[in-house]
Amino acid sequence: MAPDPGALGSGLGPTQHGTGTWQFRASLTQGFGFDGSHVENHGIDVNGDVIEVPEHNHEVELDISRVLLQFDYTFEEPWGVRWRIPLERKSRVSALGSIQPGATAEEIEAMERNLQAHHATRNLTGFGDADVLLAWHGHDWGKEGATFALAAGTTVPLGRTEENPYAAGDAGEIHEHIQLGSGTYDPLVEFFYSRPLGDDAFLNSFGKGRFPGTENDEGYRAPRTVDLGVGYFKPIGAFGPWEDAHGNIALLYQEQGRAFWDGEIDPNTGFETVSASIGISWQDEDMHGWTLSLVVPISIDTPDVSSGVYEPGPIFSLGVGF
């Protein structure tokens, strides 16, 4: 999924001032129409053996929902601890398409068996890996009113993992490519910087990195991921019943490296994407801070040897913090 635009608002910023204070943020992110379609020329016969069949497409589309809960605790100003727990639902729909003319009924049946073995229509729901980080922040960095925050830590492997899908696929067995977790403790680093522009606007930027270095018990090593973003925030006046709303526009970048199975590259991984975001933030009468954003992909680039990488669609995000 593309970078969380909420990170440009409060998701990576400093916690509330004062020793012993808590801050909570929850966000709901919904991504639509992630396209994982690809060309295929294999099927599975009635005996369960993998065979060659006429060329056709696996038309695969994925919708992703994520609820992310974040807790920040300042144990001694300016130091704090940050926890994140994601709950995800990935809804996949798949079908055969663009079947070459002349394919027999038996070959089409073999194509369908192969489709169902690789990426059947289904919903995958569960926790992703949690994050635990030590956080620090400082003020007036480079300019009066500027804020800088830095955090480092690790993931905690809560998300479900799968067995090697390529070994299962070669044997004609049902398998799953989508991992909800990595099965390993992966180092994390992130930063946030906010700088005033003029009398009332701000330029916010962030960066996040996850750097897996070990394989899990199934021989899987998750891909390195790097997220970057820069956004412009400016007051826009009233929004509904609230008077102090801010509008924002942002440019987001995400790079996913290659995952590995038993030392071999996972061809379903690896991409770079650039997205644009537009959003609004405001405070309600209870002083809860809200953000609403839309992310639209601009470009995506994948390695030449990649196949079946999901290209992102539009993403909506609603967050609240207090």
Beta strands, then each sheet from edge to edge (+ up, - down):
strand 1: 21-35
strand 2: 38-44
strand 3: 50-76
strand 4: 79-97
strand 5: 122-127
strand 6: 130-139
strand 7: 147-156
strand 8: 187-197
strand 9: 201-210
strand 10: 220-221
strand 11: 225-239
strand 12: 242-256
strand 13: 260-261
strand 14: 264-265
strand 15: 271-283
strand 16: 289-301
strand 17: 315-321
sheet 1: 2+ 3- 1+ 17- 16+ 15- 12+ 11- 9+ 8- 7+ 6- 4+ 5-
sheet 2: 10+ 13- 14+
end
